[in-house]
Amino acid sequence: MADTSARTLRLLSLLQTHRYWPGTELSERLGVSARTLRRDIDRLRELGYPVEARPGVDGGYQLAAGAALPPLVLDDDEAVAITVCLQAGSQGAGDGLAEPSIRALAKLVTVLPTRLRRRVDALRAMTVSTGWNAVPLSDVDPAVLTDLAMTCRGEERLTFTYTAADGRTSTREVEPHRLVSLGRRWYLVAYDLTRHDWRTFRVDRLTDSHTTGIRFRPRELPSPDAAAFVREGMGSRRTGYTVTAEIEAPALDVHSRVGRWCIITALPDNRSHIEMTVDNLDWPILLLGKAEAEFQVLGPPELVARLAEWGTRFSAATAR
């Protein structure tokens, strides 16, 4: 019965994409015969899900468009993905989105199964997000994220293999502190027991992680928070680009719009100076647009060229 229930939930998850599924493809996905698939479809209909069927050799199934459906079913990866996006939204992802994101995140956590709820809740509590447009793009397994979050919350030492930027690998034993989503990537902030210092690790370069079972007493991070520590580390390594610009708006106004992502200095005549370190030049263009004021880029030259490309593209779009 447990296998049948799990398979039925998996079938429902596939159908809730609202695409049309040929019966043969659904059978292959679920690893069942066509006869068993028809039984599972009938079971969903008995539960109130309006599944439409197309007969014939090329027949298949689809949920009725616009139908009122029972509660949404999410698999583990989907639940983690939604949590990450809502976490970013709740911390300033855009005007008017913070409060709805917080409400939606609270509702999501309460309806998840206990096993998955603990993992998602740990990810929510142990992640420091930089907010607007900060959902990471790097290829990181959601299970890895929740495992790291659980280890941070449980205050257990962690070992893993780490690949540096130059390709060299090393085995690390650390005291994990927080996960950070910054610059479209995931980072783990931890105290490195071999180097005897705080370190930042890109999660997409981290493999073969497992806990040692040894608990530790949390140390004091030498920065206001984990996100600030990652930013400081990126600046000290001088990787990527250092972006500077002057904005024709008071520092207080600029800070209220983009202060989360850059260093702002007040200038005379109600102007502001901003500075930030990035590994992608598209991100500061979005930030400068978010400032909602005239600006002048001071550096780097690559950003000026990139802005010209965007300007040409946008001008063509508005001309049409």
Buried (B, 14 or more C-beta within 10 A) or exposed (E): EEEEEEBBBBBBBBBBEEEEBBBBEBBEEBEBEEEBBBEBBEBBEEEEBBBBEEEEEEEBBBBEEEEEBEEEBBBBEBBBBBBBBBBBBBBBBEEEBBEEBBEBBEEBBEEBEEEBBBBBBBBBEBBBBBBBBBBBEBEBEBEBBBBBBBBBBEBBBBBBEBBEEEEEEEEBBBBBBBBBBBBBBBBBBBBBBEEEEBBBBBBBBBEEBEBEEEEBEEEEBEBEEBBBBBBBBBBEEEEBBBBBBBBBBBBEBBBEBBBBBBEBEEBEEBBBBBBBBBEBBEBBBEBBEBBEBEBEBBEBEEBEEBBEEBEEEEEEEEEE
